[in-house]
């Protein structure tokens, strides 16, 4: 059996493992609602176990066995670090999971529902969602926010960094949203978590830097463009996960740990016509607007004569 190199990205490992889980599920092609509900429960349990186990394996540590006495959130932190998390951090992580569990027809959810509409099995639909989430414009934003914070380094560097960023027309990660034209309500909750977590672990600079990025970007954006810009869910989740001791390249897999419950609900709703009279295949209409000369107007050039 091929062994994954320890340098493999956790998101790539997670995608591969979810695809392989289909081979070990005797109900994989049982297309009944109760069977899919059972698959969803198994995936919700297994995805955090996979993520934590791989992180320990790549660090030459032995995987930890789940403890059924812990909550879902506390169990992941325990599996990751090998020690019982403090109750406050476990509770905060639980809130993070709830905040990220679902968010309407985002890109990965749409991918999951589109695949489910073909009557593909649960694992195929989730694998599609994971593939979508692996793109940096969807699932990788909070990791980019953390890179931004590490680049800035200190609270006093925030303002000059924002000015340089906007002077060169570059994005400030974590600011702006495709849907919200006001503060992302999830960002408000995560801001509070970041503040109290910073106090708990005595690393408040990450919260302070993030708060100054939010305020400074809002001010400068309004001054330069006459428009408002607001924080999204990724702005504060980066500092939260970092202060919890979660590696930056695990941020997107943690998103999947949260979102698997939402994906599963969408998949089941799609497959069993939970929101429409009957299940239908997604088939968007597309009109070609490019240049097309037609078979009569085109001149065929033999391959050997082409440049």
Secondary structure, 3 states (H helix, E strand, C coil): CCCCCCCCCHHHHHHHHHHHHHHHCCCCCCCCHHHHHHHHHHHHHHHHHHHHHHHHHHCCCCCCCCCCCCCHHHHHHHHHHCCCCCHHHHHHHHHHHHHCCCCCCCHHHHHHHHHHCCCCCHHHHHHHHHHHHCCCCCCCHHHHHHHHHHHHCCHHHHHHHHHHHHHCCCCCCCECCCCCCCCCHHHHHHHHHHHHHHHHHCCCHHHHHHHHHHHHHHHHHHHHHCCCCCECHHHHHHHHHHHCCCCHHHHHHHHHHHHHHHHHHHHHHHHCCCCCCCCCCCCCCCCCCCCCCHHHHCCCCCHHHCC
